[in-house]
């Protein structure tokens, strides 16, 4: 059970909110899932909708108080799509070659990771420029910079809070500031 003072809905409150969705709200969620799923190769809107709802109901994705159902679920779907796309890029760069022993036992086989497609130099330059811009804009915000570094290293929220001695409130605030800066940079890059 989540604490009431953490600013997020409890599981019971989440279930109550979802059970009160109108047919129009459900249709809206399906359309948003369709739109988000189109961003993925072989994206299935039904799978995305189910995964999003599952994460919310299970508590894996916490629902901030005061945020409406449609905006919140839009963020959940976008997060899943982003994670899936990043995973696909990573997997695309590596091949896993699995040998099978003579008896056909895959369990006894040894997996060998082979370096696959090299990163496109243009992508590397763009990523480097974005990171430089991010570091410049976060220069006066050590907490947001710490969160950015931790995310880049793949640390969880709890690991980040522990390593950089941030409270939950400080971490959440720094992550929001980081998100605003990243959105501003990406918007500027998309316009240019």
C-alpha positions in Angstrom: 0.0 0.0 0.0 1.4 3.4 -0.9 1.7 6.2 1.6 -0.9 8.9 1.2 1.6 11.7 1.7 3.8 10.7 -1.3 1.6 12.6 -3.7 0.5 9.5 -5.7 -2.8 7.6 -5.7 -3.0 4.3 -3.8 -3.8 1.1 -5.7 -7.4 1.2 -4.5 -7.7 4.8 -5.8 -6.2 3.8 -9.1 -8.6 0.9 -9.5 -11.5 3.1 -8.6 -10.5 5.7 -11.2 -10.1 3.1 -13.9 -13.4 1.4 -13.1 -15.2 4.8 -13.6 -13.9 5.3 -17.1 -16.7 6.0 -19.6 -16.9 4.3 -23.0 -15.6 7.6 -24.5 -12.6 7.6 -22.2 -11.8 4.0 -23.1 -12.1 4.8 -26.8 -9.8 7.8 -26.3 -7.3 5.6 -24.5 -7.4 3.1 -27.4 -6.8 5.8 -29.9 -3.9 7.2 -28.0 -2.5 3.6 -27.7 -2.9 3.2 -31.5 -1.1 6.5 -32.1 1.7 5.5 -29.8 2.0 2.0 -31.2 2.5 3.4 -34.7 5.8 4.7 -33.5 7.1 1.1 -33.1 7.9 -1.4 -35.7 5.3 -4.2 -35.2 3.6 -2.2 -32.5 0.3 -3.6 -31.4 -2.1 -1.0 -29.8 -3.9 -3.7 -27.8 -0.7 -4.9 -26.3 0.4 -1.4 -25.5 -3.0 -0.6 -23.9 -2.8 -3.8 -21.8 0.8 -3.2 -20.7 0.0 0.4 -19.8 -3.0 -0.6 -17.7 -1.1 -3.5 -16.1 1.7 -1.2 -15.0 -0.7 1.3 -13.5 -2.8 -1.3 -11.7 0.2 -3.2 -10.4 1.7 0.0 -9.0 4.8 -0.3 -11.3 3.8 3.1 -12.7 2.7 5.5 -9.9 -0.1 7.9 -10.7 0.4 11.5 -9.3 -2.5 13.1 -7.6 -4.3 15.7 -9.6 -3.3 14.3 -13.0 -6.2 13.3 -15.2 -6.6 9.8 -16.6 -6.0 10.7 -20.2 -2.9 12.8 -19.7 -1.5 10.2 -17.3 -2.1 7.3 -19.5 -0.7 9.2 -22.5 2.5 9.5 -20.5 2.5 5.9 -19.6 2.1 4.8 -23.2 4.8 7.2 -24.4 7.1 5.8 -21.7 6.5 2.2 -22.7 7.1 3.1 -26.4 10.3 5.0 -25.5 11.6 2.1 -23.5 10.7 -0.4 -26.2 12.3 1.7 -28.9 15.5 2.1 -26.9 15.6 -1.7 -26.2 15.1 -2.4 -30.0 18.0 -0.1 -30.8 20.2 -1.8 -28.3 19.3 -5.3 -29.4 19.8 -4.2 -33.0 23.4 -3.3 -32.2 24.2 -6.7 -30.8 23.6 -10.2 -32.0 23.3 -13.1 -29.7 24.8 -16.3 -31.1 23.7 -19.3 -29.2 25.4 -22.6 -29.8 23.5 -25.8 -29.1 25.4 -28.8 -27.8 25.3 -32.1 -29.7 22.3 -33.4 -27.8 20.3 -30.3 -28.8 20.3 -28.9 -25.3 20.2 -25.2 -25.5 20.6 -24.8 -21.7 24.1 -26.3 -21.9 25.0 -23.9 -24.7 27.1 -20.8 -24.2 25.8 -17.5 -25.4 28.2 -15.3 -27.2 27.5 -11.7 -27.8 28.8 -10.4 -31.0 29.1 -6.7 -31.8 26.6 -5.9 -34.5 25.8 -2.8 -36.4 28.0 0.1 -35.5 26.4 3.3 -34.4 25.8 5.8 -37.2 28.3 8.6 -36.9 25.6 11.2 -37.5 23.6 9.8 -34.6 26.7 9.9 -32.4 27.4 13.5 -33.2 23.8 14.5 -32.6 23.8 12.6 -29.2 27.0 14.3 -28.3 25.6 17.7 -29.1 22.4 17.1 -27.1 24.4 15.9 -24.1 26.6 19.0 -24.3 23.5 21.2 -24.4 22.0 19.3 -21.5 25.1 19.7 -19.4 25.2 23.4 -20.2 21.6 24.0 -19.3 21.8 22.0 -16.1 25.1 23.6 -15.0 23.4 25.5 -12.2 21.2 22.5 -11.1 23.4 19.9 -9.5 20.5 17.7 -8.5 19.0 17.5 -12.1 22.5 16.9 -13.5 23.0 14.1 -11.0 19.6 12.5 -12.0 20.6 12.9 -15.7 23.9 11.1 -15.0 22.2 8.4 -13.0 19.7 7.8 -15.8 22.5 7.6 -18.3 24.1 4.9 -16.1 20.9 3.0 -15.8 20.5 3.5 -12.0 17.1 3.2 -10.5 15.4 6.0 -8.6 16.3 4.4 -5.2 20.0 3.9 -6.3 20.1 7.5 -7.5 18.7 8.8 -4.3 21.1 6.8 -2.2 24.2 7.6 -4.3 23.5 11.4 -4.5 21.8 11.7 -1.1 18.5 13.0 -2.5 15.1 12.7 -0.8 12.2 11.4 -2.8 10.9 14.9 -3.1 14.2 16.3 -4.3 14.6 13.4 -6.8 11.1 13.9 -8.2 11.6 17.7 -8.5 15.0 17.3 -10.1 13.6 14.7 -12.6 10.8 17.2 -13.5 13.3 19.9 -14.1 15.4 17.5 -16.2 12.4 16.5 -18.3 11.6 20.2 -19.0 15.1 20.9 -20.2 15.2 17.7 -22.3 11.9 18.6 -23.9 13.1 22.1 -24.6 16.3 20.8 -26.2 14.4 18.2 -28.3 11.8 20.7 -29.4 14.5 23.1 -30.4 16.3 20.3 -32.4 13.1 19.3 -34.1 12.4 22.9 -35.2 15.9 23.4 -36.5 
